[in-house]
Amino acid sequence: MSGPALQFRDPQSVLASPVWSGLRAALNKGDRQPLHLQLTRLLRETITRADMVAEEPIPPERQLAEALDVSRVTVRKALTQLTGEGLLNRRRGAGTFVAPRIEKNFSHLTSFSEDMLSRGHRPSSQWLDKTHSMVTPDEALALGLSPGSRVARLRRLRFADDEAVAIESTVLPAYVLPDLAAVTHSLYDVLARGGFRPTRGLQRLRAVILTPAQAELLNVAEGSAGLHIERRGYLPDGRVCEINHSVYRGDAYDVVAEVHAFGE
């Protein structure tokens, strides 16, 4: 035996945890809502409130069902749903665990690769598009380019530890990235070598519902929540050198920003 089975030997050891004893108390067999939907909702809320930490083990189905006084089918349905939402990870031979979440710090202008490495994750990418083409009127206005100018277009599926977490689309003036082949990992490293790494940025965040195509790429259920972050990067002389649109899995990302009282 390994993983959760070692920690949760029987129903009593499960109920020793305030999380699981609280869930048992919250389940209402007299409610019209099916028990598996109640359990799914309660466990989802527990995870998103961070009452359970990343990599925390979930008790095995049998012990959990007995502890919560529900059927194993009820437990299995709830865990399967939350696994599909990306809140839980199932590992063959080890058990089920709370999935890690990735923090995106809005206070610093960093690349995806830098964010992942700083948090102990291994970043990687799958190219969806990498071309030079004509600037659109809206892009020309935003980038301060003349009509007919060339831009670089990069679109990548971004991974953290081999798990797809974001779809990233970037448009840059061709003069800051004349050689598309130079970008193999971190775009910002390439821009820095050419003297075109942005030194400040304006970022805008909004919640979105993932499109079917986005959900398929990110391996989540259609209609799942996502985070859309638009960023414009600026050079020291004020020129816009980057327009980036990134769509992140809502179940895997937290946005963090440090704030200060006005005047301090």
C-alpha positions in Angstrom: 0.0 0.0 0.0 1.2 3.5 -0.7 0.1 7.1 -0.9 -3.3 8.0 0.7 -3.9 4.4 1.9 -1.0 4.8 4.4 -2.4 8.0 5.9 -6.1 7.0 5.9 -6.2 3.5 7.3 -9.9 3.4 8.2 -13.0 5.8 8.3 -12.0 7.0 11.8 -8.6 8.2 10.5 -10.4 10.1 7.7 -12.8 11.8 10.1 -9.9 12.8 12.3 -9.3 15.5 9.7 -11.5 18.7 10.2 -11.9 18.9 6.4 -13.5 15.5 6.0 -15.5 15.7 9.2 -16.8 19.1 8.1 -17.8 17.7 4.7 -19.7 14.8 6.3 -21.6 17.3 8.4 -22.4 19.5 5.4 -23.8 16.6 3.3 -27.6 16.6 3.5 -29.4 13.4 2.5 -32.7 15.1 2.7 -31.7 17.6 0.0 -33.2 17.3 -3.5 -29.7 17.7 -4.9 -28.0 14.3 -5.5 -25.3 13.4 -3.0 -22.6 13.2 -5.6 -23.3 16.7 -6.8 -23.3 18.0 -3.2 -20.0 16.3 -2.5 -18.5 17.6 -5.7 -19.6 21.2 -4.8 -18.4 21.0 -1.2 -15.1 19.5 -2.1 -14.6 22.0 -5.0 -15.2 24.9 -2.5 -12.8 23.3 0.0 -10.0 23.1 -2.6 -10.6 26.6 -4.0 -10.6 28.1 -0.5 -7.2 26.5 -0.1 -8.4 24.5 2.9 -6.5 21.7 1.2 -3.0 22.3 0.0 -1.4 21.2 -3.3 -0.4 17.5 -3.3 -2.5 16.7 -0.2 -3.8 13.1 -0.6 -7.5 12.2 -0.9 -8.6 9.2 1.1 -9.1 6.0 -0.9 -12.7 5.6 -2.2 -13.7 2.8 0.3 -12.5 4.7 3.4 -13.9 8.0 2.2 -17.3 6.5 1.4 -17.6 4.9 4.8 -16.4 8.0 6.6 -18.9 10.2 4.7 -21.7 7.6 5.0 -22.3 7.6 1.2 -21.8 5.0 -1.5 -18.6 4.4 -3.3 -20.4 5.4 -6.5 -21.1 8.8 -5.0 -17.5 9.3 -4.1 -16.2 8.0 -7.5 -18.5 10.4 -9.4 -17.4 13.4 -7.3 -13.7 12.6 -7.7 -14.0 11.9 -11.4 -15.7 15.3 -11.9 -13.1 17.2 -10.0 -10.3 15.3 -11.7 -11.8 16.4 -15.0 -11.9 20.0 -13.8 -8.2 19.8 -13.0 -8.6 20.2 -9.2 -7.5 16.7 -8.5 -4.7 14.5 -10.0 -5.0 10.7 -10.1 -1.7 8.7 -10.2 -1.7 5.1 -11.0 -0.5 3.1 -8.0 -0.3 6.1 -5.7 -3.8 7.5 -5.3 -5.6 10.9 -5.8 -4.1 14.2 -4.8 -5.0 17.9 -4.8 -3.6 19.4 -8.0 -1.1 22.2 -7.6 -2.0 25.7 -8.6 0.3 28.2 -10.3 0.6 31.8 -9.1 0.9 34.6 -11.6 2.4 37.6 -10.0 0.9 40.8 -11.5 3.5 43.0 -9.7 6.5 41.8 -11.9 7.0 41.7 -15.7 8.2 38.2 -16.2 7.9 35.6 -18.9 6.0 32.3 -18.6 9.3 30.4 -18.4 10.6 32.6 -15.6 7.3 32.2 -13.7 7.4 28.4 -13.9 11.1 28.1 -13.0 10.7 30.4 -10.0 8.0 28.2 -8.7 9.8 24.9 -9.2 7.9 23.8 -12.4 9.4 22.7 -15.6 8.2 24.9 -18.5 7.8 23.7 -22.1 5.9 24.6 -25.2 4.2 23.3 -28.3 4.2 25.6 -31.3 0.8 26.4 -32.8 1.9 29.2 -35.1 5.2 31.1 -35.8 5.2 33.4 -38.8 5.9 36.9 -40.1 3.0 38.7 -41.7 1.4 42.0 -42.4 0.3 44.1 -39.5 -3.5 44.7 -39.0 -4.9 48.2 -38.6 -5.6 47.7 -34.9 -2.1 46.2 -34.3 -0.5 49.1 -36.3 -2.2 51.6 -34.0 -1.3 49.7 -30.8 2.3 49.1 -31.9 2.9 52.5 -33.4 3.7 51.0 -36.8 3.0 52.2 -40.3 0.4 50.4 -42.5 2.1 47.5 -44.3 4.7 46.9 -41.6 5.7 43.4 -40.8 5.1 41.7 -37.5 6.1 38.4 -35.8 3.2 36.2 -34.7 3.8 33.5 -32.1 1.2 31.2 -30.7 2.1 28.5 -28.3 0.5 26.0 -26.0 2.4 26.3 -22.7 3.0 23.5 -20.3 4.0 23.2 -16.6 5.5 19.8 -15.8 4.0 18.4 -19.0 0.5 19.6 -18.2 -1.1 22.2 -20.5 -1.9 25.3 -18.6 -2.1 28.2 -21.0 -2.5 29.3 -24.7 -0.2 32.2 -25.5 -0.5 34.5 -28.5 2.1 37.3 -29.1 2.5 39.9 -31.7 5.7 41.9 -32.0 7.2 44.3 -34.5 9.4 42.4 -36.9 12.4 44.6 -36.0 12.4 43.3 -32.5 12.3 39.6 -33.7 13.7 39.3 -37.2 14.7 35.7 -36.7 11.8 33.5 -35.7 14.0 30.5 -35.4 15.8 32.1 -32.5 12.8 31.5 -30.2 13.1 28.0 -28.9 12.3 28.4 -25.2 12.0 31.9 -23.6 10.9 34.7 -25.9 12.1 37.3 -23.3 15.6 35.8 -23.3 15.8 36.3 -27.1 14.4 39.9 -26.9 17.0 40.7 -24.1 19.9 39.5 -26.3 18.7 42.0 -29.0 18.1 44.8 -26.6 14.3 44.7 -27.0 13.1 43.1 -23.7 10.2 45.2 -22.4 11.0 47.0 -19.2 7.4 47.8 -18.1 4.0 46.5 -19.1 0.3 47.1 -18.8 -1.7 44.0 -18.0 -5.4 43.5 -18.0 -7.2 40.5 -16.6 -10.7 39.2 -17.2 -12.6 36.0 -16.5 -13.7 34.0 -19.6 -15.5 30.8 -20.5 -13.1 28.7 -22.6 -14.2 28.1 -26.2 -14.4 24.4 -27.3 -11.1 24.8 -29.2 -9.4 26.3 -26.2 -10.8 23.6 -23.8 -9.6 20.9 -26.1 -6.0 22.3 -26.2 -6.0 22.7 -22.4 -7.5 19.3 -21.8 -10.4 20.5 -19.7 -14.1 20.2 -20.0 -15.9 22.4 -22.6 -17.4 25.4 -20.9 -14.7 25.5 -18.2 -13.6 28.8 -16.7 -10.4 30.5 -17.8 -8.4 33.7 -17.2 -7.6 36.0 -20.1 -4.6 38.2 -19.6 -3.8 40.9 -22.1 -0.3 42.5 -21.8 1.4 45.3 -23.7 5.1 45.5 -23.1 7.0 48.8 -23.5 10.7 49.6 -24.2 12.5 52.3 -22.2 11.8 54.9 -24.9 8.0 54.2 -24.6 7.6 52.2 -27.8 5.2 49.2 -27.5 7.2 46.1 -28.4 4.8 43.3 -27.5 1.1 42.6 -27.5 0.3 39.4 -25.7 -3.0 37.5 -25.2 -2.8 34.5 -22.8 -5.6 32.3 -21.8 -5.0 30.3 -18.7 -6.8 27.4 -17.2 -8.9 28.8 -14.4 -8.5 25.7 -12.3 -4.8 25.9 -12.3 -3.9 29.6 -11.9 -4.1 32.2 -9.1 -3.3 35.8 -9.8 -1.4 37.5 -7.0 -0.6 41.2 -6.7 0.9 43.2 -3.8 -1.0 46.3 -2.9 -0.2 49.3 -0.8 -2.4 51.9 1.0 -2.8 55.1 -1.0 0.0 57.6 -0.4 2.4 55.0 1.0 
